[in-house]
Amino acid sequence: MASVVGSQSSDVELMFPGDRYPVSAGPILVQTGWRGGQWVQFVTSPFGDFFVEASDGNRIAGFILFQSEYYPPTPNLMGSPENWIAHQPRHCQATSVTTMLSGGVRAFFRVYETEALAGGTRSGGPITYTLNENLYVSENGLLCNDSAVQLALAGVVTPQLVGIVSAIPSTGNENRLAADIHW
């Protein structure tokens, strides 16, 4: 479970740019939308190469930098509430190209796990992050600090260590988690 506090723009604020790659959102991401900071994995697609879907925590390729866009008459919370410039509808598979980042990144994340795992479910109370703590990718494809045992109970049998906490969420940084991604 993740909570978003404050602005819904700038889900990820880069402090150091890292490695960037164009990828195409797979059919599930196109249907559901995504927030910046969503970790993804490569999937096969009849439409071509370099398609991604949300990571299950076992396999990762990187994370998506920007929110999906959504243009129906009624706004959808999973789409960008502000990015109406590019006019690239999320629902069109042919135009679902987005930016994925991999290693060498320092960034503030607005979307990350805020509820700890307990017995394989996100019911263990609020997560507390500490400096220099290891960060993994959760069963929901978000940054977390859950133990390997708890992640395994949630279906993440091969937890992926992706970086460390470089700044803890606080009111001074708008409750964003800063991570140095070295995966």
N, C-alpha and C positions, 0 to 999 in steps of 0.2 A: 504494500500500500504506500503510495506517495502522496504527499500534500504539496500544494503549490501556494506559497504565500506571496502576496504582492503582485506585481505586474506579470501578465502572461506573455509579455514580449521578452525577447532575449533569454530564452530558456538556458542557453549556454553562452557564457561570456568568456572569450578566449583571452588569456594572458600571454600565452605562447602558442603559435599557430599549429604546430605539429604537421603530420602527414595527412593530406586531403585527397579523397578519391570520389569520382562521380559513381553513383550506384542508382539502380532503379528499385523502387518499392515494389514488393511482391503483392499479389492480389489481396492477401489478408490485411496488410498495412494500408493498401489503397482503400479498402472497405472501411477500416476502423479509424484511420488517421493515426498520427503519432505526435509526440512532443519532442522538442530538441533534447538530446541527452539519452534517447532510447538506444540501447545497445542492440545490435543486429548480427545476424549470421547469414552467410550466403546460402541460397537455395537454387534448385534447378527451375527453369522456366521455359515454356515453349516460345516465349517472346524474345529470348536471347540470353546473353551472359550478364553477369554482375547484378543479379537480382538478390534482394535481401528481405528477410522477415525478422520480426522481433526475436531476440535471442532467448533461449530457455535457460541460460546460465552455463550450459555445458559447452557450447561452441559460440565463439564471437569473432567478428571481423572488425568491429569498431563501433562507433556510435554516430547517430545522425545529428548533424549540427542544428538544423532549422526545423521548425514545426511544419506540419502539413498544412496545406491551404484548402479551404472549403468555401464554396460559393453559392450555396442554395439561398432561398429567400430568408430562411430561419438559420441563424448562426449555430454552429455545432461546437461544443467546448473542446473537442479533440482537434479541431483545426485552428489555424492561426486567426486570432480575432482582429489582427491589424494589418496583415500583409495582403493587401488587395491590389498590389501594383503589377505583379508578374502575370496575373490572370492565367495561372497554370492549374486547372482543376485537378483535385486529388483523384476524382473518380475516373479519370481517363488514363488507362494503362500506358498508352503511348507517351504520355508527358509526365510520368511520375519519377523523373530523375531528380535526385537530391544529393547533398554532400555528406559523405561519411568521413570521419576522422579516425585515425588509428593512433600509433604511438607518438611520443615526443610532444605531449600536450600538457599545458597547465591551464585549467579552466575552472570557472565557477559554474556549478550545476544548480538549477532551480528545481529540477525534478530528480528525486532519488528516494530510496526506501526510508520511511520514517517510522515504520512499525517493525519491531523485531520478530524474528521467527521463534515459535515455540511449538515443538512437536510437529514441525512441517507446515504450520499455518502462520500467517502474519497476525498473531494474537498475543505477542509477548510484551506489549507495552512500547513506549517510545524508545527509539534508538538514540544512544548518545555516541557521538563521534569524537575521537581524540586525535591530536596531531601525530603524524607519522604512522598512523594505524593503517594496516593493509585494507585495500578495497577490492571487492569481488563483484561479479555480475550476478544479480539475483535471478530467481525463477521467472521474474517478470521483466527481465532485461534492463534492470536499473542498478545503479551503484548501491552497494550495501557493505556492512562490516560483519555480517553474520558468520558464525563459526562453520567450519567444514561439516561438522556433524549435523547442525541444523539445516544447512543447505542440502545435504544428502537426503534428509527426511522430506524436504520439499521437492525432491526430484533432480537436484543438481549434484550428480555423482562425481563430476570432475570440475570442481570450482575453479574459475579462472581468475587468478590474481592479476589485476590490471593496473594497480598503482597504489598511491598512499594519500592520506588526508594531508593537505597542505594548509588548510584553514577550516576551522570548524564553523558550522552554521551559527550565526549570531545576528542581533539586530543591526550591528554595524555593517554587515554585508548582505542585508535583506534576507537572512536565513538561508543563504545559499551554501552548498558544500563545495569547497575548493579541493581539487584533486590534481596531483601530478600523475599523468597517465604515462607509464613507461612500458606498457605491454607490447 
